[in-house]
Amino acid sequence: MGNDQSRLITRLQAETDDVLAATDYLRTVRFADTRRIGIMGWSLGGIVTMFAVSRSTTFAVAIDQAGAALTWDGSAQVRSALIAAAEKGTTPALLLVAQNDRTTASITTLAEIFKKRGVPHRMVIYEPFTPQQAGGAATAPGHLVFSAQGTHVWERDVLEFLGRYLGVTATGTPSGADPAKLQQ
């Protein structure tokens, strides 16, 4: 198991390399506002999100949706890697999980670290979620709150957090912008 977990972390770090390469590319795109880049990931993507903000200050905001909730209890290596990431990151983070995910500790632990370090963050633990279709997370139905069928549960929290740190309204337009001019 240890070797598999090492491979998992290596893979997730390689995916993080890809994310950081994409932000490098964005700096070459004339119309990209590189001061307002956010990153958001669910499950393994939440791990990549936290790895990315621990390695770069490019991101104005990070949203971790149940990152490592399925692997936290079974992998000391994943836990250690995420704790190390939280001890380095300074990006404002929204940390989300449902009460009936496999664990909430993957989110609450990061929130405790951010609180201790003074990193701006918000943690939300949603009420138990019952998916209409169980999918692959039958042992942790709450994990599926971040699938399309649960968007209505977390959408408002995400939009408000993005608005606060990226200056974007709930409609997706920059704060203070004239929507009529943006559509021209």
Order of alpha helices (4+ residues) and beta strands (2+ residues): alpha-beta-alpha-beta-alpha-beta-alpha-beta-alpha-alpha
